[in-house]
Amino acid sequence: MLKESDKNKIKDVINLFYKYLSNDIDAAKYYLQNFGVDSTSRTSRCNIAIYYHSLGKGGAQRVISLLIPMYLELGYHVVLITDEAQQETDYGIPADVRRYNIESEGIVFEKRDYTTRALQLQKILTVEKIDILCHHAALSPLVFYDFLVSNINNVYFVLCKHQVFSHELAKHKNFYMRQKTIFRLVHKLVVLSKCEENYWNNLGVSAQYIANPYNVALLGCKRGEPQYIVWVGRLDLYPKQYLDLIPIMQKVKNVFPNLLLKIFGSGDELSVKTLQESIEKNGLQNHIFYCGYSLDLDEIFANARIQLVTSMYEAFPMNVFEGKCYGIPLVIYDLPYLELLKDKKGYISVEQRNVDQAAEAIIQILSDNNLERMMHADALDSIKTFDNTEVKNNWNKLFIGLTADRSFSEALPGYEMILDTIYGNFEHSIVGYKELRKSYSLLWRNYWVQSIKYRMLKENVDIVIYPYGEVGRAVKTFINKMGIFEKYIVDRYKNVDKENAVSLDYFRDKETTGLLFLICSNNKKIYYEIRNQLMEIVPKENTFDLFPEKEFFKDHLKFY
């Protein structure tokens, strides 16, 4: 049971979130200045909790499913914590590993309340007598708050980073200052390359490279008759650059007209639709096939002739390792820091986004049987440098070596200044872009206002804001300033201090012809879900979509 002083610390963390939300740089500065973190010192290091959002459809999830048996073999007691409840597509874990669910990041921010998640996490750590929390969501805006809950409960906090250090630049986001502040607090940052280990250690972060484990069953896999090119990954437009597959295959099919490209991976409704429309628009229906998500590696790789990877960045891509286990020659956009490619075996790398070079590399392999056989043998040979026993031993040494010493190591002289300058210049370089986006957004908002006012005058309708999340709040503030006031707010959590807040079901048996529903959701993952729920109750003509499909998916508009 928590001491009274520790209960107050939990309240301090909850209040901190309410005050700063995702601005965790300022939250960290405030907390460290006013409260500070406690030294962690446990006599036991036997009980481990692993946290991630989910356990299916992703490389991080697959890694977690492989790490759990390793920890059990080492004699640790392990529990799993996820936001998402168990799904059919989850990777398997041992039956005796207890799994807990806590409130998700999305709900926490939608409610603007960290209380439930904090108390759920605290209870798990206490009940299971957890010594070490391995947190695998390094980019989550809640990682600092989760760290504080762990610290209050005297639990070692190991942060596992599945992204490469250049991720923030590639995504046009500046996570650098935030990561530098928060990563220095954790007991250990686990990264996926020696390059990344050096990067963070030089910034005073205690970082350690540990390779991802692999499924030992893959070592016995057998390749069938090579037939097609395979691309494997999440359909995420920018990091995976999957639409580059279209011009690449346009060029390859001119030389090998019967060659097929099979795409395996999860994707939301929009991403799949975008891919299929691009395939049809370019007349490649008989050359490119989207096969969906599969856990069957034989289905994906056994008959693949070449594996193609078009990612902008990766950290330790499990699909590359799996392809090598089948001996599949690889064509990949240049990712020189990857540990999987350090031996220069079994692959051809080409310039990022150079679809001509990628197509030429594929054609070169297909046109030279000796080259293809050599790359097949080299791919199989290259995986011998990775050893699960070494991975397991490295984790054990890490756990044993956790210390109560909270002192920070010093960055190399000048290194931090160099990076601060680079990232600072990066921020300045996109100011112009941000200004253009701001101007476009203002024009778009003015269009909203004029359209809404026109319909209010012409149709004599009252305004409903749906849904009332972060975007809904911003929209309400904006239209209220422009003299437009809503009659209802649709809020599924009913925690809005407004008399006019109702649930969507409220309108199910009511006349809605005199209402205009402003659709205030720009969440890509649930874009259609939000709209389909509304259309079940309200006629389409009584809606005004602030993020219509044509405009939203052209540039993924953000309101704020």
PATORTOR-212264 format. One record per residue (C-alpha): x, y, z; chain; residue in one letter; residue number from 1. Coordinates in steps of 0.1 Angstrom, whole numbers, plus 2048, in hexadecimal, padded with zeros to 3 digits. Layout:
N
X	Y	Z	A	a	NUM
...
This chain:
560
800	800	800	A	m	1
80C	823	7F8	A	l	2
817	83A	813	A	k	3
803	85A	817	A	e	4
821	86E	809	A	s	5
822	857	7EA	A	d	6
7FC	85D	7E5	A	k	7
803	882	7E5	A	n	8
81E	87C	7CB	A	k	9
806	86A	7B4	A	i	10
7EE	888	7B8	A	k	11
80B	89F	7AF	A	d	12
811	88A	78F	A	v	13
7EC	88B	786	A	i	14
7EB	8B1	78B	A	n	15
80B	8B5	777	A	l	16
7FB	8A4	759	A	f	17
7DC	8B9	75C	A	y	18
7F1	8D8	75C	A	k	19
80A	8CF	740	A	y	20
7FA	8B3	72C	A	l	21
811	8A9	70F	A	s	22
829	8C5	717	A	n	23
83F	8AE	72B	A	d	24
85F	8C2	727	A	i	25
850	8DE	73D	A	d	26
83F	8C3	753	A	a	27
861	8B3	759	A	a	28
872	8D4	761	A	k	29
856	8DD	779	A	y	30
855	8BB	78A	A	y	31
87B	8B8	78E	A	l	32
87D	8DB	79C	A	q	33
861	8D8	7B5	A	n	34
862	8B3	7BE	A	f	35
87F	8A0	7AF	A	g	36
881	87B	7A8	A	v	37
889	862	7C3	A	d	38
8A6	849	7C2	A	s	39
89A	826	7BA	A	t	40
8A9	80B	7D0	A	s	41
899	7E8	7D0	A	r	42
8A7	7C9	7E0	A	t	43
895	7B4	7C5	A	s	44
897	7B7	7A0	A	r	45
882	798	799	A	c	46
861	7A6	78E	A	n	47
85E	7B7	76C	A	i	48
841	7C9	75C	A	a	49
842	7D0	737	A	i	50
82C	7EC	729	A	y	51
822	7F4	705	A	y	52
802	801	6F4	A	h	53
7F9	7DF	6E5	A	s	54
806	7BC	6DD	A	l	55
7FE	7B8	6B8	A	g	56
805	7C5	695	A	k	57
827	7D4	69A	A	g	58
84C	7CF	69E	A	g	59
84E	7DB	6C2	A	a	60
832	7C4	6CC	A	q	61
843	7A6	6BC	A	r	62
863	7AF	6CF	A	v	63
850	7B0	6F0	A	i	64
841	78E	6E9	A	s	65
864	780	6E4	A	l	66
873	791	702	A	l	67
85A	784	71B	A	i	68
865	75F	718	A	p	69
889	76A	71A	A	m	70
882	77C	73B	A	y	71
86F	75D	748	A	l	72
88D	747	73F	A	e	73
8A3	75E	753	A	l	74
88D	758	772	A	g	75
87A	779	772	A	y	76
855	77D	77A	A	h	77
845	790	75D	A	v	78
824	7A2	759	A	v	79
819	7B5	739	A	l	80
807	7D6	739	A	i	81
7F5	7E4	71A	A	t	82
7DC	7FF	712	A	d	83
7CA	7E8	6FA	A	e	84
7B7	7C9	705	A	a	85
7C1	7A8	6F6	A	q	86
7BA	7A5	6D0	A	q	87
7B9	787	6B8	A	e	88
7D7	796	6A6	A	t	89
7ED	798	6C5	A	d	90
80E	785	6C7	A	y	91
80E	768	6DF	A	g	92
81C	769	702	A	i	93
81F	74D	71C	A	p	94
7FE	745	72D	A	a	95
80B	74C	750	A	d	96
815	770	749	A	v	97
7FA	787	757	A	r	98
7EE	7A3	740	A	r	99
7E0	7C4	74D	A	y	100
7CF	7E0	73A	A	n	101
7D2	804	743	A	i	102
7C0	823	735	A	e	103
7CE	82C	713	A	s	104
7E2	84B	709	A	e	105
7C5	856	6F2	A	g	106
7AB	855	70E	A	i	107
7C2	866	727	A	v	108
7C7	884	70F	A	f	109
7A2	884	704	A	e	110
797	886	729	A	k	111
7B5	89C	732	A	r	112
7B8	887	751	A	d	113
7D5	86F	75B	A	y	114
7C4	863	77B	A	t	115
7B7	842	770	A	t	116
7D6	837	75D	A	r	117
7ED	842	77A	A	a	118
7D9	82F	794	A	l	119
7D7	810	77E	A	q	120
7FC	810	778	A	l	121
804	816	79C	A	q	122
7ED	7F9	7A7	A	k	123
7FE	7E1	78F	A	i	124
821	7EB	79A	A	l	125
816	7E6	7BE	A	t	126
802	7C6	7BC	A	v	127
81B	7B5	7A6	A	e	128
838	7C2	7BB	A	k	129
849	7CE	79C	A	i	130
86E	7D6	79D	A	d	131
874	7E1	779	A	i	132
85D	7F1	760	A	l	133
868	7EC	73C	A	c	134
855	808	72A	A	h	135
855	803	704	A	h	136
843	823	6F9	A	a	137
860	83B	6F9	A	a	138
84F	855	6E3	A	l	139
82E	855	6F8	A	s	140
826	878	706	A	p	141
81D	864	726	A	l	142
83F	854	72B	A	v	143
84A	86F	744	A	f	144
82B	86C	759	A	y	145
82D	845	758	A	d	146
852	849	763	A	f	147
847	85F	781	A	l	148
82D	844	78C	A	v	149
848	82A	789	A	s	150
860	840	79D	A	n	151
847	846	7B9	A	i	152
843	821	7BC	A	n	153
869	81C	7BF	A	n	154
86A	808	79E	A	v	155
887	809	785	A	y	156
87D	818	764	A	f	157
88D	809	744	A	v	158
882	81B	724	A	l	159
884	807	704	A	c	160
886	81C	6E5	A	k	161
87B	80C	6C5	A	h	162
881	82B	6AF	A	q	163
8A1	839	6A1	A	v	164
8AF	859	6AF	A	f	165
8A8	86C	68E	A	s	166
883	864	691	A	h	167
879	887	69C	A	e	168
88A	898	67E	A	l	169
87B	880	665	A	a	170
858	886	674	A	k	171
85E	8AC	675	A	h	172
85A	8AC	69A	A	k	173
873	8B6	6B5	A	n	174
873	89C	6CF	A	f	175
898	8A2	6D6	A	y	176
896	8BA	6F3	A	m	177
87A	8A6	703	A	r	178
88C	885	700	A	q	179
8AD	894	70C	A	k	180
89B	8A0	72C	A	t	181
887	881	733	A	i	182
89F	866	728	A	f	183
8B9	872	741	A	r	184
8A1	869	75D	A	l	185
89C	845	754	A	v	186
8B2	82A	763	A	h	187
8BA	81C	740	A	k	188
8B1	824	71C	A	l	189
8B2	805	706	A	v	190
8B9	80C	6E1	A	v	191
8BC	7F7	6C2	A	l	192
8DE	801	6B3	A	s	193
901	80A	6BF	A	k	194
8FE	82B	6AC	A	c	195
8DF	834	6C1	A	e	196
8F0	829	6E1	A	e	197
90D	841	6DA	A	n	198
8F5	85D	6D2	A	y	199
8E3	85B	6F3	A	w	200
901	854	709	A	n	201
912	873	6FB	A	n	202
8F4	886	707	A	l	203
8F7	87A	72B	A	g	204
8DC	85F	727	A	v	205
8E4	83C	734	A	s	206
8DD	829	714	A	a	207
8E5	805	70A	A	q	208
8E1	7F3	6E9	A	y	209
8D0	7D1	6EB	A	i	210
8C6	7C0	6CA	A	a	211
8A3	7B5	6C5	A	n	212
89D	78F	6CB	A	p	213
891	779	6AF	A	y	214
879	75C	6AD	A	n	215
890	73D	6AE	A	v	216
877	72A	699	A	a	217
882	740	67C	A	l	218
8A3	72F	67B	A	l	219
893	710	66E	A	g	220
87D	721	654	A	c	221
87F	715	630	A	k	222
87C	729	611	A	r	223
865	71E	5F5	A	g	224
865	727	5D1	A	e	225
86D	74C	5CD	A	p	226
851	75D	5BC	A	q	227
84B	782	5C6	A	y	228
858	7A1	5D6	A	i	229
84C	7A6	5F9	A	v	230
847	7C6	60E	A	w	231
83F	7C3	632	A	v	232
835	7DE	64B	A	g	233
81B	7F5	659	A	r	234
80A	80B	63F	A	l	235
817	82C	64D	A	d	236
81B	845	631	A	l	237
83A	859	63B	A	y	238
851	841	64F	A	p	239
84A	823	639	A	k	240
846	836	618	A	q	241
831	81A	60A	A	y	242
824	82E	5ED	A	l	243
847	82C	5DE	A	d	244
83E	809	5D6	A	l	245
829	816	5B9	A	i	246
844	826	5A4	A	p	247
85D	80B	5AD	A	i	248
846	7F0	59F	A	m	249
83D	805	581	A	q	250
862	802	577	A	k	251
867	7DE	581	A	v	252
849	7D1	56E	A	k	253
856	7E0	54E	A	n	254
873	7C7	550	A	v	255
861	7AB	562	A	f	256
83D	7AE	559	A	p	257
832	78F	56C	A	n	258
842	798	58D	A	l	259
82B	79E	5AB	A	l	260
82F	7B4	5CA	A	l	261
81D	7A8	5E9	A	k	262
818	7C1	606	A	i	263
812	7B4	629	A	f	264
80A	7C9	647	A	g	265
7EF	7DB	65B	A	s	266
7E0	7FB	650	A	g	267
7C2	810	659	A	d	268
7A5	814	641	A	e	269
7B4	834	632	A	l	270
7D7	826	62C	A	s	271
7C9	807	61B	A	v	272
7B2	81C	606	A	k	273
7CE	834	5FC	A	t	274
7E4	816	5F2	A	l	275
7C9	805	5DE	A	q	276
7BF	825	5CC	A	e	277
7E4	82B	5C2	A	s	278
7E7	807	5B5	A	i	279
7C8	80B	5A0	A	e	280
7D0	82E	594	A	k	281
7F2	821	587	A	n	282
7E4	802	577	A	g	283
7F7	7EA	58E	A	l	284
7D9	7D5	59A	A	q	285
7EA	7B6	58B	A	n	286
80C	7BD	599	A	h	287
807	7CA	5BD	A	i	288
7F1	7B8	5D7	A	f	289
7E9	7C3	5FA	A	y	290
7E7	7A4	60F	A	c	291
7DE	7B3	631	A	g	292
7ED	7AA	652	A	y	293
7FA	787	659	A	s	294
80C	776	675	A	l	295
816	759	65E	A	d	296
83A	760	655	A	l	297
83A	743	63C	A	d	298
81D	754	629	A	e	299
831	774	628	A	i	300
855	769	621	A	f	301
857	745	616	A	a	302
851	74C	5F1	A	n	303
85F	76F	5F0	A	a	304
87B	775	5D7	A	r	305
885	798	5E2	A	i	306
87C	7AC	600	A	q	307
878	7D2	5FB	A	l	308
87A	7EB	618	A	v	309
871	80F	611	A	t	310
872	81D	635	A	s	311
87F	840	63C	A	m	312
88C	833	65D	A	y	313
88D	814	672	A	e	314
89D	80A	692	A	a	315
8A0	7E3	691	A	f	316
886	7D8	677	A	p	317
87B	7B5	680	A	m	318
86E	7AF	65D	A	n	319
891	7B3	64F	A	v	320
89E	79A	668	A	f	321
882	782	65E	A	e	322
889	786	639	A	g	323
8AE	77E	63F	A	k	324
8A3	75E	651	A	c	325
893	753	631	A	y	326
8B1	75E	61D	A	g	327
89F	778	609	A	i	328
8B4	792	5F6	A	p	329
8AC	7B4	603	A	l	330
8A8	7D6	5F2	A	v	331
8A6	7F2	60B	A	i	332
8A7	818	60D	A	y	333
8C8	821	61E	A	d	334
8C7	81E	644	A	l	335
8EC	81C	64B	A	p	336
8E9	81A	671	A	y	337
8D5	7FA	672	A	l	338
8E7	7DE	685	A	e	339
8D6	7C5	66E	A	l	340
8E9	7D4	650	A	l	341
90B	7DA	660	A	k	342
91A	7BB	64F	A	d	343
911	7C7	62C	A	k	344
903	7A4	623	A	k	345
8E4	79A	610	A	g	346
8D7	7BC	605	A	y	347
8DA	7DA	5EE	A	i	348
8D3	7FC	5FD	A	s	349
8C9	81A	5E8	A	v	350
8C4	83E	5EE	A	e	351
8A5	848	602	A	q	352
887	84E	5EC	A	r	353
89A	845	5CD	A	n	354
881	82F	5BC	A	v	355
896	82C	59D	A	d	356
8B3	81D	5B0	A	q	357
89C	806	5C3	A	a	358
88C	7F9	5A3	A	a	359
8AF	7F5	593	A	e	360
8BB	7E1	5B1	A	a	361
89D	7C9	5AF	A	i	362
8A2	7C5	589	A	i	363
8C8	7BF	58F	A	q	364
8C1	7A3	5A7	A	i	365
8A6	793	592	A	l	366
8BC	794	573	A	s	367
8DA	783	583	A	d	368
8D5	760	591	A	n	369
8F8	75F	5A0	A	n	370
8F2	780	5B3	A	l	371
8D1	774	5C0	A	e	372
8DF	754	5CD	A	r	373
8FC	766	5DD	A	m	374
8E5	77F	5EE	A	m	375
8CF	762	5FA	A	h	376
8EE	751	60A	A	a	377
8FA	772	619	A	d	378
8D9	77A	628	A	a	379
8D8	758	63A	A	l	380
8FC	75D	645	A	d	381
8F6	780	653	A	s	382
8DD	776	66E	A	i	383
8F8	760	67F	A	k	384
906	77F	690	A	t	385
8E6	782	6A4	A	f	386
8E2	76C	6C3	A	d	387
8C4	76A	6DA	A	n	388
8DA	75D	6F6	A	t	389
8EF	77D	6F4	A	e	390
8CF	792	6F4	A	v	391
8C2	77F	713	A	k	392
8E3	784	725	A	n	393
8E4	7A9	71D	A	n	394
8C2	7AE	72C	A	w	395
8CB	79A	74B	A	n	396
8EA	7AF	750	A	k	397
8D6	7CF	74B	A	l	398
8BC	7C5	766	A	f	399
8D7	7BA	77E	A	i	400
8EB	7DA	779	A	g	401
8CF	7F2	780	A	l	402
8DB	80A	79A	A	t	403
8CC	824	7B2	A	a	404
8E5	83E	7A6	A	d	405
8D2	85A	796	A	r	406
8EF	86F	78B	A	s	407
8F1	878	767	A	f	408
90F	871	751	A	s	409
91E	88E	73F	A	e	410
91A	894	71A	A	a	411
939	896	704	A	l	412
946	8BA	703	A	p	413
935	8CC	6E6	A	g	414
920	8AF	6DC	A	y	415
900	8BC	6ED	A	e	416
906	8DF	6DF	A	m	417
90A	8D1	6BC	A	i	418
8E9	8BD	6BE	A	l	419
8D7	8DA	6CE	A	d	420
8E2	8F0	6B1	A	t	421
8D8	8D7	697	A	i	422
8B5	8D1	6A6	A	y	423
8B1	8F7	6AC	A	g	424
8B9	8FE	687	A	n	425
8A1	8E2	67D	A	f	426
885	8F3	691	A	e	427
88D	914	67F	A	h	428
88E	904	65D	A	s	429
86A	8F9	660	A	i	430
85C	91A	66D	A	v	431
854	924	649	A	g	432
841	903	644	A	y	433
82E	908	665	A	k	434
825	92C	65A	A	e	435
818	91F	639	A	l	436
804	904	64B	A	r	437
7F7	91E	663	A	k	438
7EB	935	647	A	s	439
7DA	917	635	A	y	440
7CA	90D	656	A	s	441
7BD	930	65B	A	l	442
7AE	930	638	A	l	443
79E	90E	63F	A	w	444
78F	91A	660	A	r	445
781	939	64F	A	n	446
771	922	636	A	y	447
762	90F	653	A	w	448
753	92E	663	A	v	449
744	93B	643	A	q	450
735	919	63A	A	s	451
727	914	65D	A	i	452
718	936	65F	A	k	453
709	932	63C	A	y	454
6F8	912	646	A	r	455
6EC	920	667	A	m	456
6DB	93D	655	A	l	457
6CE	928	638	A	k	458
6C2	909	64B	A	e	459
6BD	918	66E	A	n	460
6D1	8FD	67F	A	v	461
6E1	8FA	6A1	A	d	462
705	8EF	6A5	A	i	463
711	8CF	6B4	A	v	464
736	8C8	6BB	A	i	465
740	8A4	6B5	A	y	466
755	895	6C4	A	p	467
761	8AB	6E1	A	y	468
785	8A1	6E3	A	g	469
7A4	8B6	6DF	A	e	470
79B	8C2	6BC	A	v	471
776	8C7	6C7	A	g	472
782	8DE	6E3	A	r	473
797	8F2	6CB	A	a	474
77B	8F5	6B2	A	v	475
763	900	6CD	A	k	476
77B	91C	6D9	A	t	477
780	927	6B5	A	f	478
75B	928	6A9	A	i	479
750	938	6CA	A	n	480
768	955	6C4	A	k	481
759	958	6A1	A	m	482
736	95C	6B0	A	g	483
72A	938	6AA	A	i	484
71E	925	6C8	A	f	485
715	901	6CB	A	e	486
6F5	8F3	6D9	A	k	487
703	8D1	6E2	A	y	488
725	8C1	6E9	A	i	489
729	89C	6E2	A	v	490
740	88D	6FC	A	d	491
741	867	703	A	r	492
753	86B	725	A	y	493
739	885	732	A	k	494
754	896	746	A	n	495
74F	8B7	736	A	v	496
743	8D2	74E	A	d	497
728	8DE	735	A	k	498
702	8DB	738	A	e	499
700	8D4	712	A	n	500
717	8B6	713	A	a	501
706	896	707	A	v	502
70F	874	6F8	A	s	503
70A	86C	6D4	A	l	504
6EE	853	6DE	A	d	505
6DB	871	6EB	A	y	506
6D1	879	6C7	A	f	507
6C8	855	6BD	A	r	508
6A2	85A	6C2	A	d	509
6A1	880	6BC	A	k	510
69B	896	69E	A	e	511
6BB	8A3	691	A	t	512
6B0	8B7	672	A	t	513
6B5	8D7	685	A	g	514
6D9	8CF	68F	A	l	515
6FA	8D2	67E	A	l	516
715	8BB	68B	A	f	517
738	8C8	688	A	l	518
74F	8AA	684	A	i	519
76E	8B3	698	A	c	520
785	895	695	A	s	521
7A6	894	682	A	n	522
7B1	873	691	A	n	523
7BD	85E	674	A	k	524
7BA	83D	686	A	k	525
795	841	68D	A	i	526
78C	858	670	A	y	527
770	842	662	A	y	528
765	834	684	A	e	529
75D	857	691	A	i	530
749	860	672	A	r	531
737	83E	66E	A	n	532
72B	840	692	A	q	533
71B	862	68B	A	l	534
70C	857	669	A	m	535
6F9	83B	67B	A	e	536
6E5	856	68E	A	i	537
6E7	876	679	A	v	538
6E1	87B	654	A	p	539
700	886	641	A	k	540
6F0	8A7	636	A	e	541
6EE	8B1	65B	A	n	542
714	8AE	65F	A	t	543
731	8C5	657	A	f	544
752	8B4	656	A	d	545
76F	8CB	660	A	l	546
787	8B1	652	A	f	547
777	8A4	632	A	p	548
788	886	623	A	e	549
796	897	604	A	k	550
7A7	8B3	617	A	e	551
7B0	8A0	637	A	f	552
7C3	884	626	A	f	553
7D4	89C	60D	A	k	554
7E8	8AC	629	A	d	555
7DC	89C	64A	A	h	556
7CE	8BE	657	A	l	557
7D2	8C7	67B	A	k	558
7BC	8E0	68C	A	f	559
7D5	8EB	6A7	A	y	560
